[in-house]
Structure formats: C-alpha cells, structure tokens
Amino acid sequence: MVTVSHLVKKLVRENSFLLEAMSKELISYGNLAEQLKPEIEKELGKKVKESAIVMALRRYAGELGGFDKNIKKFKFRGEIIMRTNIMDFNVVKSQSLLDKIKNLYSIVNFDQGDTLNIILGNNEISIVVNEKYNEKLSNFLKGEKIINKEFDMVALTISFNSNNFLITPGVIFTAIRKLAWENINIYEIVSTMTELTFILSKKDSMKAYNMLNGLFEK
C-alpha cells in the first residue's frame, strides 16, 4: 500500500541535492511539504494534510542523519590515481563477442600501465581502454553492434589501503554523492577488493579529483 511516507522517500531520493540537504538538516520541512503536496495528492488520489508530509519528512531526515553518522566512521585512506586518454565502448552482448573477448587482453600492453576494463552486463558489454587502441578495438569489434562510443575520458581510481570499504555499507554511495553534488556524470564504475574506479569525462576530471580527495583524512 502506497503511503505518504513512501511517497516522501521516493520524491526525496529522486533529487540527490535534496537528499544531501536533508541529511545535513538544511531544509525547511514546512516549505518542502508545501512543494511536495500536489505530487503526493496526485499519486494518492486524495487530499493530504501538510502536517502529515512534514512528519514523514522529519522521520526520513532522522534516518538520513543516522546513516551519515555511521558512514563517517569509515576512514578514507589511500591514494587517488588518474589515467587520461581513455575511451569507453558500449556493445551489444553476443555469443560471437563472448567467444573472442578473452583475446582483447593480448591487444593491451599492461607493462606500460595501460588500462583495460571489460564490464559484462545482461545485454551489453562495456570496454574501457586507452584511446591509442581505438583502431585495434574497432577492428576487433567488426561485425558487432556498437551502441555508443565515448572519447576524452579519464579513469579516476581510489586505491584504498585495506579492503574495509568492500564490507562497509554506503562508502560507494558517499563517493557517488560527492560527484553528483557537483553535477559530475559517471559513465562507468569498476570495483575490486581495494580499488574503486570511476570513468568520467575529461572536462570533469579535476573537479572530481578534488571532490574525492576531500574525503580522505588529512
């Protein structure tokens, strides 16, 4: 059953900036309730008192505040590594591509520190690699259906000193929220035991670097 509380959470979650402001108690619940009231009434198909919306907002803000306090217990320790001149190809997943995809590793020179990330989705495959392999990758993908190509990208990697981030809820969310607050789009996310990598547009690289660097203990 849809309730005022459910709809309040849904509408707040759809706006990352509003979510951030509520978690830091920077919002007037009365004013926000007035703005949300028409949408909530439309969803419920009946009139709703603003006081009920305010109450739901206060409860949700309490949840968000508690969540933030728990996340701050995680200590961001490690380093940030930026790799430039990256491209991102998105390809329709096919049996022919799966049969030969292992051969991609022979194209890239890892001894020179080059990048290759292959992300397998249910219906698509993303290939993140250095732009200097554009011609080789294009030839490799002949006969496959390429959905999208992105150039002028960077791979921004947080390399943690331990694997605690993997078992601590909300760490990835905290990093993503920092980037969303600055309107930075994330094209791909790659994670391992001690590394978290964001594939971003080159134009956002320095802003993203500074935002993520701000998470680390000084």
Secondary structure by P-SEA (a helix, b strand, c coil): cccaaaaaaaaaaacaaaaaaaaaccccaaaaaaaaaaaaaaaacbbbbaaaaaaaaaaaaaaaaaaaaaaaccccccbbbbbcbbbbbbbcccccccccccccccccccccbbbbbbbbcccbbbbbbcccaaaaaaaaaccccccccccbbbbbbbccccccccccccaaaaaaaaaaaaccccccccccccbbbbbbcccaaaaaaaaaaaaccc
